[in-house]
Amino acid sequence: MTERFNSVWDALTDDSGERAILEIKSRLMEEISGYLKRERMTQEEAAELFGVSQPRISDIARGKISRFTIDALIRIAVKAGLTVDLRPARTKCLPVAGKEHGLGIR
């Protein structure tokens, strides 16, 4: 029998805190990758703009989530002109995967 999960993050960990971290990092990486595509920026150009190495940009493009901290991704997102807004919210029960966690990136 195949076990079913509500999200990929549920399949990776039972820890709700770790799940939230993975979701936030993933969302930041998606937004940064989207920015690079919209701007038609090469990895070399992005690396220079963000003050990181080209292999770091490649890691973002390839979704290497474990190679980044949230703060490193936020620094890159801000340099890309994105607004990062994280608003923790009190819940009456455990958060359900896929529900809004208060992370807004524009």
Backbone as a ProteinNet text record, in pm:
[ID]
protein_1_A
[PRIMARY]
MTERFNSVWDALTDDSGERAILEIKSRLMEEISGYLKRERMTQEEAAELFGVSQPRISDIARGKISRFTIDALIRIAVKAGLTVDLRPARTKCLPVAGKEHGLGIR
[TERTIARY]
84	0	88.8	51.4	127.1	75.8	170	133.2	112.9	7	-23.5	3.7	51.5	83.3	11.7	-15.5	-80.7	13	142.8	241	372.6	462.3	595.6	668.3	641	707.2	662.9	536.9	488.3	561.2	595.1	665.5	809.8	866.7	1007	1030.7	934.5	955.7	823.4	825.5	709.5	715.8	829.6	851.6	789.3	687.2	617.6	708.3	802.7	897	988.5	1041.5	1128.5	1049.6	925.1	839	820.6	796.9	779.6	907.4	1022.1	1150.5	1168.8	1141.2	1155	1060.4	938.1	841.7	887.7	937.2	984.3	1104.2	1200.8	1319	1280.1	1189.1	1144.2	1077.8	991.7	921.8	1020.5	1117.5	1218.5	1297.4	1336.9	1414.2	1332	1203.9	1116.6	1107	1090.4	1078.1	1208.2	1320.9	1450	1471.4	1442.7	1455.8	1364.8	1242	1148.3	1200.7	1261.2	1320.3	1429.7	1516.7	1627.1	1572.8	1466.9	1407.1	1340.8	1263.6	1196.5	1295.9	1405.7	1508.1	1605	1590.3	1679.2	1825.8	1850.3	1982.2	2062.7	2188.6	2273.9	2312.9	2359.6	2404.4	2523.2	2608.4	2723.7	2678.8	2583	2530.6	2462.2	2385	2314.6	2414.5	2517.1	2618.1	2682.8	2713.5	2774.8	2676.6	2551.6	2451.3	2428.4	2420.7	2387.9	2509.9	2629.2	2750.3	2779.5	2743.9	2770.1	2840.9	2882.7	2948.7	2845.6	2890.5	2801	2749.4	2831.8	2777.5	2662.6	2663	2550.9	2422.1	2432.9	2316.5	2268.4	2362.2	2327.1	2252.5	2296.4	2228.3	2083.7	2060.1	1923.3	1842.4	1898.8	1828.5	1794.7	1880.4	1858.6	1781.9	1741.2	1659.6	1733.4	1860.6	1941.1	1911.9	1794.6	1739.4	1827	1893.5	1972.6	2099.9	2136.6	2260.6	2242.7	2119.4	2092	2023.1	2051.6	1976.8	1870.1	1769.7	1665.4	1724.3	1814.9	1869.6	1950	2023.4	2099	2003.1	1893.5	1795.5	1723	1695.4	1631.8	1724.6	1853	1948.9	1948.7	1947.8	1946	1814.5	1703.5	1571.9	1562.6	1613	1608.6	1695.4	1812.6	1898.1	1832.3	1739.7	1665.4	1547.6	1528.3	1418.8	1287.5	1291.8	1171.5	1146.2	1021.4	983.5	948.5	1012.4	985.6	912.9	796.7	713.1	673.4	727	697.4	619.6	497.6	411.7	367.1	431.9	386.8	244.5	166.6	28.8	0.5	-75.8	-115	-224.9	-212.4	-314.9	-373.4	-497.1	-562.2	-524.5	-475.4	-433.5	-306.2	-249.7	-127.3	-153.6	-55.2	-74.9	-91.4	-172.1	-194.5	-109.3	-36.3	49.2	-32.9	24	-43.5	-126.5	-145	-221	-124.4	-177.6	-96.2	-29.7	99.3	174.9	215.5	165.5	197.3	322.2	369.8	487.2	441.5	482.6	449.9	576.3	589.9	705.5	651.8	692	646.1	765.7
-117.9	0	124.6	223.3	347.2	448.7	507.8	611.7	743	816.3	944.7	1058.8	1169.2	1287.3	1408.4	1506.7	1629.9	1716.8	1706.7	1785.9	1711.9	1757.3	1697.9	1716.7	1828	1856.9	1758.1	1716.6	1615.7	1483.6	1453.7	1329.4	1332.8	1452.6	1465.6	1467.6	1522	1534.4	1539.6	1488	1497.2	1623.4	1690.6	1809.1	1931.4	1989.9	2103.7	2225.5	2244.9	2356.3	2338.8	2219.4	2191	2203.4	2158.2	2168.4	2315.7	2401.6	2544.6	2604.1	2566.1	2615.2	2574	2448.1	2399.6	2473.4	2498	2570	2713.1	2780.7	2918.8	2923.1	2834.2	2831.1	2802.1	2708.8	2673.1	2792.2	2860.1	2976.3	3087	3112.4	3213.2	3174.6	3048.8	3002.8	3012.1	2979.8	2991.5	3136.5	3228.2	3369.1	3424	3385.8	3431.1	3374.8	3247.7	3186.1	3254.7	3286.5	3356.8	3493.4	3562.5	3693.5	3680.8	3583.1	3564.1	3536.6	3457.8	3427.6	3551.4	3624	3744.5	3848.6	3861.2	3960	3907.6	3781.8	3716.3	3735.7	3714.3	3735.7	3604.5	3614.3	3496.4	3468.9	3349.7	3316.8	3402.8	3433.8	3519	3660.3	3715.4	3848.6	3849.7	3745.3	3734.9	3724.4	3644.6	3627.5	3761.9	3839.5	3971	4063.7	4066.8	4152.3	4115.2	3986.5	3939.5	3922	3935.5	3922.8	3780.1	3685.5	3544.1	3483	3359.8	3292.4	3239	3217.3	3160.2	3022.8	2936.4	2807.2	2822.1	2929.4	2952.3	2980.6	3056.7	3084.8	2956	2874.9	2744.9	2658.6	2661.9	2586.3	2631.9	2762.1	2813.8	2762.7	2775.1	2733.6	2584.6	2504.5	2359.3	2315.7	2412.7	2379.6	2308	2336	2272	2337.2	2309.2	2375	2361	2247.4	2223.2	2306.4	2368.7	2447.1	2591.9	2628.8	2767.5	2780.4	2891	2928.9	3028.9	3044	3141.5	3281.6	3316.8	3453	3478.3	3380	3398.1	3420.6	3346.3	3361.3	3495.8	3540.7	3671.8	3782.1	3772.6	3874	3881.1	3765.6	3761.2	3818.9	3778.5	3826.5	3978.6	4034.5	4180.4	4249.4	4193.5	4252.1	4244.2	4147.6	4135.1	4232	4306.7	4402.3	4341.8	4220.6	4155.4	4198.9	4209.4	4240	4109.9	4084	3962.5	4002.9	3942.6	3976.9	3848.4	3826.9	3706.9	3748.6	3700.3	3735.2	3608.9	3576.4	3460.7	3484	3379.8	3389.9	3277.9	3309.3	3209.8	3122.8	2994.2	2902.1	2827.4	2783.8	2708.6	2561.2	2519	2379.3	2377.3	2261	2249	2295.5	2361	2407.1	2289.2	2309.8	2208.5	2244.4	2145.8	2170.7	2225.7	2321.5	2380.9	2502.6	2528.7	2645.8	2764.4	2882.6	3003.8	3015.4	3040	3054.7	3197.8	3290.4	3429.8	3476.6	3401.3	3442.1	3508.8	3632.1	3701.4	3750.5	3720.4	3766.6	3833.9	3958.7	4033.1	4091
0	0	0	-78.5	-90.9	9.6	83.8	180	106.2	140.6	77.2	174.9	118.9	198.1	140.5	225.5	181.3	98.7	123.4	48.1	46.3	-39.5	-45.6	87	155.7	282.6	390.3	387.1	482.2	462.6	337.8	307.5	357	365	402.7	552.9	628.8	773	848.1	968.7	1057.4	1143.6	1143.8	1226.7	1160.1	1221.3	1160.2	1144.9	1236.1	1224.6	1104.7	1088	973.9	843.1	845	727.7	687.9	784.7	757.4	698.9	753	701.3	555.4	524.9	387.5	292.8	336.6	253.6	226.5	328.1	312.2	218.4	238.6	152.6	8	-10.6	-144.8	-213	-141.5	-197.9	-235.5	-149.4	-180.9	-305.9	-314.3	-429.8	-558.1	-551.3	-668.8	-714.9	-621.1	-656.3	-714.9	-658.1	-710.5	-851.1	-870.5	-1003.8	-1104.4	-1062.3	-1149.3	-1189.4	-1093.5	-1120.8	-1226.8	-1211.8	-1307	-1446.9	-1456	-1586.7	-1646.8	-1564.9	-1615.2	-1665.6	-1594.3	-1630	-1735.7	-1772.8	-1870.6	-1832.4	-1704.7	-1647.6	-1650.7	-1690	-1684.9	-1539.9	-1514.8	-1379.4	-1339.1	-1431.8	-1402.1	-1364	-1438.8	-1408	-1271	-1244.6	-1115.9	-1001.5	-1019.7	-915.1	-881.2	-983.2	-959.7	-886.9	-931.7	-869	-723	-694.2	-559.6	-469.6	-526.4	-445.7	-401	-487.1	-458.5	-578.3	-566.2	-678.5	-777.6	-901	-1002.5	-960.6	-898.6	-854	-752.9	-672.1	-578.5	-656	-764.3	-847.7	-914	-957.3	-1014.7	-913.1	-788.4	-682.6	-666.1	-676.4	-667.8	-786.1	-906.5	-1028.1	-1026	-963.3	-958	-833.5	-751.7	-634.6	-524.1	-507.4	-402.6	-267.7	-215.9	-97.6	26.7	42.4	164	169.1	58.7	54.2	96.8	136.9	170.6	305.9	370.6	490.4	447	529.7	498.5	488	578.8	575.1	447.9	398.4	273.6	156.6	153.4	46.1	55.1	176	192.4	142.5	173.9	125.8	-27	-91.9	-238.1	-290.7	-231.1	-275	-265.2	-156.4	-137.9	-242.6	-272.6	-376.4	-513.7	-530.8	-656.3	-660.6	-552.2	-548	-502.8	-450.5	-400.6	-256.7	-220.6	-83.8	-14.1	97.6	174.7	301.7	322.4	435.8	507.4	623.7	701.4	824.7	836.3	948.8	1021.9	1129.8	1207.1	1257	1257.3	1302.9	1401.6	1502.7	1601.3	1541	1562.4	1514.4	1633.4	1618.2	1725	1720.4	1605.3	1591.3	1508.9	1489	1410.7	1268.2	1205.6	1069	973.7	873	771.1	651.3	600	485.6	370.4	299.9	187.4	223.4	351.1	393.8	403.5	393.9	402.1	538.6	538.9	662.5	687.4	607.1	629.1	556.1	457.3	382.5	254.4	236.2	113	46.8	-80.4	-156.4	-281.3	-299.1	-416.1	-487.5
[MASK]
++++++++++++++++++++++++++++++++++++++++++++++++++++++++++++++++++++++++++++++++++++++++++++++++++++++++++

